[in-house]
C-alpha cells in the first residue's frame, strides 16, 4: 500500500518526466525540413506519399518548432535553394517573431536526399540564415563504386528512345502531382534538373565545397564551416519490411546500381558523408529515412521519428 510520501514522490517524478518530454526537442532556433525529388508538403493532410510522415508532429510534441519548406518537386538545386531561402527569410523568421521568438534570425536545416544538397546551397549563399545543416540519405559525392542514382536517372529519361520518353512523361507527371498535392503549384523543370544532374558532383561541389570529406571519400569533413556545424546520417538496408511495397523497388534499384559496399537502395553509405557523421548505417532504406508510406519501417530497428527527435535534442543541448 502506498504511503502519502510515496505518492508525493511518484507524482513529482511523473511531473519531472512530463516536463522533460515537453522540451526534449525544443531547440533555440526552429527546424526547417527540406524534401528531396518528388517531395513536398501535402495540402490535403497525411497520405501515403507524404514526405517526413509523422516526423513534424513527433518533433513538435516535445517542444520543437518545425516548418516543412515548399520546394519544386523536380528542379535543379540552385532554384530549389532560392525557394528554401525565400521560405526561411520571408515566412519562417517573420512568423517566429510574430509568435514572440524575437531572437530568431536563423534556422536549423535538415534535408533528405536532394534536400540536403538544397540545404548546402542555402548555407553557402546565405550563411546568415543558417544555424546548422543536417542531412540524411543525401548524395554529396559520386559513389566509390557502381552507378550513381543521378546517372541512372539520366539514362532513364533519355529522349532518344521509347523507354526514355516514357520515363520523361512519368517523371513530369509525378512532379506535377507532387506540386498539386502541396497546394503551392511550384514549377517543375525536368530539363533543368537533368542538365544540372549531369555535372552535379563536380560543378556543385566546386561551388559549395563546405564540409565535404577530406582525404578518404568515406571520411568526414570539417565539422564547422563559416560558423555553421554540419552533420550527416544515412541508412544501408534496402529491404526492411515485407509489407512495405517500396522495398521491392528499392531492393531492385540497389541490385542495378551496386552503389558502394552498402547503400539504402538509392544512395551509397559513403555518399552520405559530410561534416560530422552521426551514423551512416541505420537499418533504413531511402524511404524509411523519412518514415515514408505511413511509417512502414523495420520493427526491429530504431524508428525514424526517434532518430529525428534524438538529433533535435542533440542540437538543443548545443544551444542551437
C-alpha positions as CSV (number, residue, x, y, z in Angstrom):
1,X,0.0,0.0,0.0
2,X,1.4,3.4,-1.0
3,X,2.2,5.9,1.8
4,X,1.4,9.6,1.4
5,X,5.2,10.3,0.9
6,X,5.5,7.7,-1.8
7,X,2.6,9.1,-3.7
8,X,4.1,12.6,-3.5
9,X,7.4,11.2,-4.7
10,X,5.8,9.4,-7.6
11,X,3.8,12.5,-8.6
12,X,6.9,14.6,-8.6
13,X,8.7,12.1,-10.7
14,X,5.9,12.0,-13.3
15,X,5.8,15.8,-13.4
16,X,9.5,15.9,-13.9
17,X,9.4,13.3,-16.7
18,X,6.5,15.1,-18.4
19,X,8.3,18.5,-18.2
20,X,11.4,16.9,-19.7
21,X,9.4,15.3,-22.5
22,X,7.7,18.5,-23.4
23,X,11.0,20.3,-24.0
24,X,13.2,17.3,-25.3
25,X,13.3,18.7,-28.9
26,X,12.9,22.4,-28.0
27,X,15.8,23.9,-30.0
28,X,16.6,27.6,-29.8
29,X,16.2,28.0,-33.5
30,X,13.3,26.5,-35.5
31,X,13.8,23.4,-37.6
32,X,13.2,23.6,-41.4
33,X,12.8,20.3,-43.2
34,X,13.8,20.2,-46.9
35,X,12.4,17.4,-49.1
36,X,14.1,15.6,-52.0
37,X,13.0,14.7,-55.5
38,X,9.2,14.5,-55.9
39,X,8.7,15.6,-52.3
40,X,6.6,18.5,-51.0
41,X,4.4,19.2,-48.0
42,X,0.9,17.9,-48.6
43,X,-2.0,20.4,-48.6
44,X,-4.5,17.6,-48.1
45,X,-3.2,16.0,-44.9
46,X,-1.4,12.8,-44.4
47,X,-1.4,10.5,-47.4
48,X,0.9,7.5,-48.2
49,X,3.4,9.7,-50.2
50,X,3.6,12.4,-47.5
51,X,7.2,13.4,-47.1
52,X,8.6,13.3,-43.5
53,X,5.5,11.3,-42.5
54,X,4.7,11.9,-38.8
55,X,8.2,13.4,-38.2
56,X,7.0,17.0,-37.9
57,X,4.4,16.0,-35.3
58,X,6.9,13.9,-33.4
59,X,9.3,16.8,-33.1
60,X,6.6,19.3,-32.2
61,X,5.2,17.0,-29.5
62,X,8.2,17.8,-27.3
63,X,8.8,21.4,-28.0
64,X,10.3,21.8,-31.5
65,X,9.0,24.5,-33.8
66,X,9.0,22.8,-37.3
67,X,8.4,24.0,-40.8
68,X,8.4,22.0,-44.0
69,X,9.5,24.1,-46.9
70,X,7.5,24.0,-50.1
71,X,10.0,23.2,-52.9
72,X,9.7,22.3,-56.6
73,X,9.5,18.5,-56.6
74,X,11.5,18.3,-59.8
75,X,14.1,21.1,-60.4
76,X,17.8,21.8,-60.1
77,X,19.4,22.7,-56.8
78,X,20.0,26.4,-57.3
79,X,16.3,27.1,-58.0
80,X,15.3,24.9,-55.0
81,X,17.9,26.6,-52.9
82,X,16.4,30.0,-53.6
83,X,12.9,28.7,-52.9
84,X,14.2,27.5,-49.5
85,X,15.9,30.8,-48.8
86,X,12.8,32.8,-49.5
87,X,10.7,30.5,-47.3
88,X,13.1,30.9,-44.4
89,X,13.6,34.7,-44.8
90,X,10.1,35.7,-45.8
91,X,7.9,33.2,-44.0
92,X,9.7,31.4,-41.1
93,X,11.6,34.2,-39.4
94,X,8.8,36.8,-39.6
95,X,6.3,34.2,-38.3
96,X,8.7,33.3,-35.4
97,X,8.9,37.0,-34.5
98,X,5.1,37.3,-34.5
99,X,5.0,34.4,-32.0
100,X,7.4,36.1,-29.7
101,X,10.6,34.4,-30.6
102,X,12.4,37.7,-31.3
103,X,15.9,36.2,-31.2
104,X,15.3,34.0,-34.2
105,X,17.4,35.2,-37.1
106,X,18.4,31.8,-38.5
107,X,17.2,28.2,-38.6
108,X,18.4,24.6,-38.2
109,X,18.0,23.0,-41.6
110,X,17.5,19.2,-42.0
111,X,17.4,17.9,-45.6
112,X,16.7,14.5,-47.0
113,X,18.2,13.3,-50.3
114,X,18.3,16.3,-52.7
115,X,17.0,18.4,-49.8
116,X,20.5,18.0,-48.3
117,X,22.0,19.5,-51.4
118,X,19.5,22.3,-51.4
119,X,20.5,23.0,-47.7
120,X,24.1,23.3,-48.7
121,X,23.2,25.9,-51.3
122,X,21.4,28.0,-48.6
123,X,24.4,27.7,-46.2
124,X,26.8,28.6,-49.0
125,X,25.0,31.6,-50.4
126,X,23.0,32.8,-47.4
127,X,25.0,31.6,-44.3
128,X,23.4,34.3,-42.1
129,X,20.1,32.4,-42.3
130,X,21.6,29.0,-41.1
131,X,22.3,27.8,-37.6
132,X,23.1,24.2,-38.5
133,X,23.0,21.9,-41.5
134,X,22.0,18.2,-41.1
135,X,21.4,15.8,-44.0
136,X,20.1,12.3,-44.2
137,X,20.4,10.0,-47.3
138,X,21.9,12.8,-49.3
139,X,24.3,12.0,-52.2
140,X,27.1,14.6,-51.5
141,X,29.7,12.8,-53.7
142,X,30.0,10.4,-56.5
143,X,29.8,6.8,-55.3
144,X,33.1,4.9,-54.6
145,X,31.8,2.2,-57.0
146,X,28.7,1.3,-59.0
147,X,26.3,3.7,-60.8
148,X,25.1,6.8,-59.1
149,X,21.3,7.4,-58.9
150,X,21.8,10.6,-60.9
151,X,23.4,8.7,-63.8
152,X,20.6,6.1,-63.7
153,X,18.1,9.0,-63.7
154,X,19.7,10.5,-66.8
155,X,19.6,7.1,-68.6
156,X,16.0,6.5,-67.6
157,X,14.9,9.8,-69.1
158,X,16.9,10.0,-72.4
159,X,14.6,11.2,-75.1
160,X,16.2,9.3,-78.0
161,X,14.3,6.0,-77.2
162,X,10.8,4.9,-76.3
163,X,11.7,3.9,-72.7
164,X,13.4,7.3,-72.1
165,X,10.5,9.2,-73.5
166,X,8.2,7.2,-71.2
167,X,10.5,7.9,-68.3
168,X,10.3,11.7,-69.0
169,X,6.5,11.5,-69.1
170,X,6.3,9.6,-65.8
171,X,8.8,11.9,-64.1
172,X,7.0,15.0,-65.3
173,X,3.6,13.6,-64.3
174,X,4.8,12.8,-60.8
175,X,6.4,16.1,-60.4
176,X,3.2,17.9,-61.4
177,X,1.2,15.7,-59.0
178,X,3.6,16.4,-56.2
179,X,3.2,20.2,-56.8
180,X,-0.6,19.8,-56.8
181,X,-0.6,17.9,-53.6
182,X,1.5,20.6,-51.9
183,X,-1.0,23.2,-52.8
184,X,1.8,25.6,-53.8
185,X,1.9,24.8,-57.6
186,X,5.6,25.5,-57.8
187,X,7.1,24.9,-61.2
188,X,8.8,21.7,-62.3
189,X,11.6,21.7,-65.0
190,X,12.9,18.2,-65.9
191,X,15.3,19.5,-68.5
192,X,16.9,22.0,-66.0
193,X,17.1,19.2,-63.4
194,X,18.8,16.8,-65.9
195,X,21.2,19.4,-67.1
196,X,22.2,20.2,-63.5
197,X,22.4,16.5,-62.6
198,X,25.0,15.7,-65.3
199,X,27.6,17.8,-63.5
200,X,26.1,17.7,-60.0
201,X,29.0,16.3,-58.1
202,X,31.8,18.1,-59.8
203,X,30.3,21.6,-60.5
204,X,28.1,21.9,-57.5
205,X,30.8,20.7,-55.1
206,X,33.2,23.2,-56.6
207,X,30.8,25.9,-55.9
208,X,29.9,24.6,-52.4
209,X,32.7,22.5,-51.0
210,X,32.0,23.3,-47.4
211,X,32.2,20.3,-45.0
212,X,32.9,17.7,-47.8
213,X,35.0,14.7,-46.7
214,X,38.8,15.4,-46.9
215,X,41.1,12.6,-47.9
216,X,39.1,9.4,-48.0
217,X,35.6,9.7,-49.6
218,X,34.3,7.6,-46.7
219,X,35.8,10.0,-44.2
220,X,34.4,13.1,-42.5
221,X,34.6,16.8,-43.4
222,X,35.1,19.9,-41.3
223,X,32.6,19.9,-38.5
224,X,32.1,23.6,-38.6
225,X,32.4,25.9,-41.7
226,X,31.8,29.7,-41.6
227,X,30.3,29.2,-38.1
228,X,27.8,26.5,-39.3
229,X,28.0,23.0,-37.9
230,X,27.4,20.2,-40.4
231,X,26.0,16.8,-39.6
232,X,25.1,13.8,-41.8
233,X,23.3,10.5,-41.5
234,X,22.2,7.6,-43.7
235,X,20.9,4.1,-44.0
236,X,22.2,0.9,-45.5
237,X,19.3,-1.5,-45.7
238,X,17.3,-1.6,-49.0
239,X,14.9,-4.2,-47.6
240,X,13.4,-3.5,-44.1
241,X,9.8,-4.6,-44.1
242,X,8.0,-7.2,-46.2
243,X,4.7,-5.2,-46.0
244,X,6.3,-2.0,-47.5
245,X,5.7,-2.0,-51.3
246,X,8.6,0.4,-51.8
247,X,11.0,-2.2,-50.6
248,X,10.7,-4.2,-53.8
249,X,11.6,-1.1,-55.9
250,X,14.5,-0.1,-53.7
251,X,15.8,-3.6,-53.5
252,X,15.7,-3.9,-57.3
253,X,17.3,-0.5,-57.7
254,X,20.1,-1.5,-55.2
255,X,20.9,-4.5,-57.4
256,X,21.0,-2.4,-60.5
257,X,23.1,0.4,-59.1
258,X,25.5,-1.6,-56.9
259,X,26.4,1.7,-55.2
260,X,29.2,1.5,-52.6
261,X,29.6,-1.6,-50.4
262,X,26.4,-0.6,-48.6
263,X,23.5,1.6,-49.7
264,X,19.9,2.5,-48.8
265,X,18.6,1.2,-52.1
266,X,19.5,4.5,-53.9
267,X,22.4,6.3,-52.1
268,X,25.7,4.7,-51.1
269,X,26.9,4.8,-47.5
270,X,30.0,6.9,-48.3
271,X,28.0,9.3,-50.5
272,X,26.0,10.5,-47.4
273,X,29.1,11.7,-45.6
274,X,29.5,15.4,-44.9
275,X,30.8,17.2,-41.8
276,X,30.3,15.2,-38.6
277,X,28.9,11.7,-39.4
278,X,26.3,10.9,-36.8
279,X,25.7,7.5,-38.2
280,X,25.8,6.1,-41.7
281,X,24.4,2.6,-41.2
282,X,20.8,2.9,-39.9
283,X,18.6,-0.1,-40.7
284,X,16.7,2.0,-43.1
285,X,16.2,2.3,-46.9
286,X,15.8,5.6,-48.7
287,X,12.1,5.8,-47.9
288,X,12.5,4.8,-44.3
289,X,14.7,7.8,-43.7
290,X,11.6,9.9,-44.0
291,X,9.3,7.4,-42.4
292,X,7.6,7.1,-45.8
293,X,4.4,5.1,-46.6
294,X,2.6,5.5,-43.3
295,X,5.7,4.6,-41.3
296,X,6.0,1.0,-42.5
297,X,9.6,0.6,-41.5
298,X,11.7,-2.1,-39.8
299,X,10.1,-3.1,-36.5
300,X,13.5,-4.3,-35.2
301,X,15.5,-1.1,-35.6
302,X,15.5,2.5,-34.4
303,X,12.3,4.2,-35.6
304,X,13.0,7.2,-37.9
305,X,10.9,9.5,-35.7
306,X,13.3,8.6,-32.8
307,X,16.3,9.5,-35.0
308,X,14.9,12.9,-35.7
309,X,13.9,13.5,-32.1
310,X,17.4,12.5,-30.8
311,X,19.1,14.7,-33.3
312,X,16.9,17.7,-32.3
313,X,17.8,17.0,-28.7
314,X,21.4,17.0,-29.7
315,X,21.1,20.4,-31.3
316,X,19.2,21.7,-28.3
317,X,22.0,20.6,-26.0
318,X,24.4,22.5,-28.2
319,X,22.4,25.6,-27.5
320,X,21.1,25.8,-31.1
